């Protein structure tokens, strides 16, 4: 059982991180919506990923402290059966995020191997892909919790690592094929559209790698808990808490990467702050 002071400290960390993650990703969404040059078809999935990252802060970041206080701190008198909704909402946003990253890798592979067909993809195809990104994790969690009687934590915790490994396999295969195509394929070296697609692919690959590395500690922790037949994911703080915090950091670093790697995003972000500064300047009479 964790001490009261440690519980309060980790609770403050979770809540503060939740506010920061939600605020930063909300600002990122505003930047994407305000700049027409960023609302291209290639960026639709990136915008959707930003929305999923914002929900990681709003849902997972705010609900995780409740579960941790219940099991590790024993602050709340909540029965296990009343936590079924928690076990759906807490992993939902991270699973949507990793699903979105997987779809991005498939989209980048299609853009690399079929560049001409990729340019004529209509918006409704992206709409279907974005809808599937949200519906598929919800269906998986619903089946696991309500249909297969996976309400007990020691059974539900294995769902995340299995889902993560499946997505990791698809991502690795996709970017391996892209790398082979870049190294062995015949591309015009100074074609502007090709260079932009390459740069976007490299940016999304870096984002994917960082996201997977930051999620890996929690996934490994869940595998260990399932192997040891533990009852909940917070049996070994502070490592369990730290791994959850890293998942939140994963949702925070993406906007920073956009600012570094996407010049249009950086310019749009700077213009928003300059406009706010100009509005706050007092105009002399």
ABEGO torsion letter per residue (X at the ends): XBBAAAAAAAAAAAAAAAAAAAAAAAAAAAAAAABAAAABAAAAAAAAAAAAAAAAAAAAAAAAAAAAAAAAAGABBBBAAAAAAAAAAAAAAAAAAAAAAAAAAAAAAAAAABAAAAAABBAAAAAAAAAAAAAAAAAAAAAAAAAAGAABAAAAAAAAAAAAAAAAAAAAAAAAAAAAAAAABBBBAABAAAAAAAAAAAAAAAAAAAAAAAAAAAAAAAAAAAAAGBABAAABOAAAAAAAAAAAAAAAAAAAAAAAABAAAAAAAAAAAAAAAAAABBBBX
